[in-house]
Amino acid sequence: MMKKVFAVILAVLGLAILFIILAGQLSIYLTDHLNAVYLDLYKENATGVSSPWYDTGYHIVDNRFIKEMSRIKEDEKSVISIGSSVCVVPFHDEVAVKDDSYAYRFMTCGNGCYRSDQILYQLLSEENLIGDSDIIKLEISFSTFRDPSVTITETILDKWGKYHVADENGSQGRIIIEKGSGILTPLYVFNTYLIRIQNAWDLLMDYKDQVPGKSHGIGLTERAAQFGVTANGKYDSLIIPGNFRNNYYNPEAVEGSLNISEDMKGIMENLIKDINKNYHLVVELSPMPPNLDNTEFGCEYKDYVDNRLIPFLNESGISYVDYRNDFEQDQYADGVHLGYDAGIEYTNRIMEDINEYAGKITGSF
């Protein structure tokens, strides 16, 4: 009798695992399909639409770092971007224009901030993923100066289970990352399927919620125009689930989540010094949406970058690129993420500058 019960339990467990794996693969198929569908709308400047937002089922700025860490292990040379990019184009290999000698990898967080930058860097360090030929590109943007109680990166780490944030040694100290037991590796893999399934589920729920509420793109064009953005309302009637259509047109609303404090400044400067001491570093001053640049936070941010951060970088001999003022407001797809054409231009410019830097460190220039 006990043998039969045990056999039934094993069979049920096996079927459950098989179901999760199949559902995870279905999630990858679904998100890949939606990427392709909404990429066309993104290219046509549909109001608030940007794509792609998923890569092998992972959200590109919430949990793609899981896949990126395994990719970095296989790379001969990488440009590893840490931060929260204002552009989704470089995440998509098919549309990004890159130099073939370097793989472009992203360690990012959706509510990216100084804290998640520390965590993502420590993940790379914990696994010894940064090689002598690699380049770290640390993004400094308005989103660096968010102060969420818990970052999305920490939430995903808890769901993955393979790592956890162990300690913080004071406001100016380093975040410590600890790795879980290797014995639990099958569980960590299983958890990655659950993360993908949740991503697909969230998209389906967004889509479902929009139907009865008729909250498609109606009104989005008017809101964009209200804040001086040339909008294309051709697709307003389409039901486009969250992430693929965003509304960050109100700069005061965006500003409400931002706060630039002395602690944040000190932590970022310590992180810059730490990375520069050990690896090849380029600091990117990311594009700043003009509407946000004109807010009270924007003025404070500009003052910090121009009068403290850039002098600090120059005095420390740290290379940086400055793209803050390179794009007009109507070149942003949804208020803060660049549109398709601007994204291609931004990507090309990054790679030109990174290649020039790479030439300098290898003695080619």
N, C-alpha and C positions, 0 to 999 in steps of 0.2 A: 504494500500500500504506500509506504513512504517513498519507494522508488518511483511510483507513478506520480505522486504529488511533486516530487523533485523534478521529474521529467516535464510535467506541465508547467512548473515555474520557469524552468529553463526555456521552454518553447515560447512562453509568453514574453519573457525577457528578450529572447532573440527576435521575435516579431516586432517588439517595441523599438529595439535598436535599428532593425531594418527599416521600419516606418520613418524614424527620425532621419536616417541617412537619405532615404528617398525624398522625404520632404525638404531636406537641405538642398539636394540637387535640383528639385523643382523650384526652390527659391532662387537659386543661381540662374536658372533658365528665365524665370519671370523678370528678375531685375535686369538681366542682360537685354531682354526684349524691350522693356520700358526705356532703358538707356537709348536704344536705337530709335524708338518711336519719338521720344522727346528731344533727341539730338537734332532732328530735322526742324522742329519748332524753335529750338534754341538758335539755330543758324538763321532762321527767318525773323528773329527778334520778337518772338511772341512775348507779350508783356509778362515780366516776372519769371519767365521760364529759363532754366539753365540745366544742362545735362552734359555728361553723365554724372550720376550720383552714386553708382554702385560698381564694384569690381569683384567678380567671383562671389557675389552675394553679400559682400561686406560694404557697409556705408563708407564712402571714401574719406570722410573727415570724422568719423566716429570710431570705426573699428577696422579700417583697412590696414592699420599698422601691424595687425596680427599676421597678415599675409606678407606684408613688406619685410618683416624680420626674416622670414624664411627665404625671400627673394635675395635679400642683401647677402645672405650666407653664400649664395651661388655667384654673386657678382665679382668680377675681377676688380673693377673700379666703379665707385658710385658717387653721385652727388646726392647726399641725404638731406632732405629739407625737413627742418623741425619748425613747427608753428601751426598756423591756421590760415591757409592761403585764401586770397580774395578771388582766386580764379580756379574753375574746375577743369579747364582744358588740359593742363599738364598731367592730370591724373589719368588721361585716356591715351594709351599708347598709339592708337590709330590716328589721332589728330594732333598730337604733340610733335613739334619739330625739334629733334634732339641731335646731339652729336653722338655718333655710334660708339665712340670710345668710352663714354660714361653712361651707366644706367642711372635713371632719375628715379629716386625713391622718396616716399613721403611718410614721415612720422607726424601725424596731425591729430587735432582734436576739434570737434565741432564747436564747442564753446571754448576754443583755444585761448589760453592765457599763460601768464608767467608760471603758474603752478604745473600745468600740463606740459609745458616745455621742459621743465625740470624732470618730470616723470619719464617722458619719452626719451630724453637724453640718457637717463639712468638705465632704462631698459636696454638701450644700445650698448652701454658700458657693461652691464651685467652679463651680456652674452658675447662680449668682445667682438662686436660686429663692425667696428670702425677700423679700417685698415690704414696703412701708411699712405696709400695712394688715394684714399677717399677724401672727399670734401664735404664738410658740414656747412649747409646754408641755413642760418638761423634767421627766421622771419620775425621782424619787429613790426607790428601793425597796431591799429587801434584795439584789436581784440586781445592783444597781449595784456592789456590793462583791464581785464575783467577779474572779478574776485568771487567766483561761485563757491558756495560752501563745499560742494563736491563736483569735481570735473567729470565730464563724460568719460574721459580716459580711465578714471578710477572706477566708475561704474562698470565699464567694459572689462577691466582687469578682474573685478569681483566675479563677473559672469564667466569669464574665461577660466579663472582659478589658477592659472599657471604662475602668476606673480601677484604680489601685493605690496602696497606701500607700507613699509614697516615703521618708519620713524621720520620725524622732522627735528633737526637740531637747531631750534631757534628760528626767528624770522629771517635771519640772514644765512641760515645753514642749508645744507644739501638734503634733499629728499633721498631716503634710502629705500631701494627696491630689493625685495627678497624673492627668491625663486622657490616654487613648491617642489614637492618630492617627485623624482623621476618615475617612481612606481605608479603615480597617478596619470601618466602621460595619456593612456587611452581615454580617461575621463576628460582631460583637457581637449582632446580631439573631438570627443562627443559634444562638448560644450560649444565648440565653434559651429557645429551644425545647428545647435539651438539658437545661437546668435543670428545666423543667416535666416532661420525660420522666423524669428521675431521681426527682422527687418521687413520681410515680405508681408507678414501679418499686419504690421503697422501701416504699410502702404495700402493694403486692402481695406483696413479700417478707415483710413483717410478718405479713400475713394467712396466708401459706403456712406460716411458722414456727410460728404458733399452733395449727395443725391437728394435726400429729403430737405436739406437746408438750402439747396440751390446756390451754394457758395462756390461756384465754379470759378470763373475769372471775372464775374460780373462786378463792376465797380473798381477793379484793379487798375484799369487804364486811367480812370478819372483820378484816382489817388496818386498815380505816378505823375500825371500832368500837373497835379496840384503842387508838387514839389519840384517842378521844372524839368521833368524827364520826358523826352519824346518817346511816347509809348505806341505800341502796335497792338490794337485790340482785336485783331483778326480772329484770334482763337479764344476770346473771352468766354464763349459758350461751351468750350470743351471742359470735360471733367478731368482735371490733372491733379493727381494725388500729391500730398505734401512732399517736400524736398525738391520735386521737379518744378514747382511754382512757389516762389517765395515773395514776400512783401516786406522790404526793408526801406521803403521810400521815405518814411518819416524820420529825419535825422535826430529829432529830439527823443523819439522812442528808442532808437539805437543807443543814443548817448546815455539813456537811463540805466543801462547795464554796465557802464564803463566808469572807472575810477582810477586815477593815476596817483598813487601814494608814494611816499619816500621808501617804504618797505619794498614795494614792487620794483622801484627803480634799482635799489640796492641788490635785490635778488637777481634781477636780469643782468646787471653789470657783473656780479659774481659768476653767473653762469657763463657769460661771454668770456671772462678771464679764464675760467676752468676749461672750457672747450678749446680756447686758443692756445693754452699751455700744452695741451696734449695732441691736438689735431690741426689740420688745415681748416681754417674757418673764414667764411664770408658772411657778413651780416647784411641781410636784405631789409631795407626800409620800404615796406610794401606800399602799393598804390593806396592812396587815401581818397575816398569819395569826397568831392568838393563840398557837397551839402553838409557832410559830417565835419569837414575841415573848418567850416564857418561857425560851428557851435562853440560853447564855452569849453567843452572838453577838447575840441579840435585845437583851439588856441593854446590850451595848456600843454597838449601833446606836442604841438609844433615847437613851443618854447623849450620843452624838455629835449627834443631831438636835436634842434639847432644849437642850443646853448649849453647842453650838458653831454648828451650821448655822442654826437659827432666829435666834439673836442676830445672826449674820453677815448673814442676809437682811434682818432689821429695820434694822440699821445701814446697809445699802446701799440701803434703800428698794425692795427687790425684793418683788413680790407673790408670795404662795404660798398653796396650799390644803392642808389637812391631813386626809387620810382614813385615817390609820393605824389608828385604833381604832374604825372605823365598822361593822365586820362581825364576826359571831361565826364560830367555826371551822366550824360545820355549814352555813354559807352558802357555803363554798368547795367547788367541784365535785370537786376531786381533791387537796385539801390546800393548794394555793397559787393556783389559778385560781378566780375567783368563779363560783358557780352562776348559772343563767340569771336568776332573779328578782333576785338581788343585783346581777348585772351590769347589768340594766336600771336599777336604782336608782342604781348607781354612775355609769352613763352620763348619766342625767338630772341628777345632782348636778354632774358635771363641766360640762355645758353651761350650767346655771344660773350657776355660778360664772364660767365663761369669758365668758358674755354680760354679766354684771355688770362684769367687768374691761374688756371691749370697750367698754361704755358709758362707762366712766371715761376711757379713752384717746381716745375720740371726742368727749367733752364732753356725752354724752347724759344723764349722771347729775349 
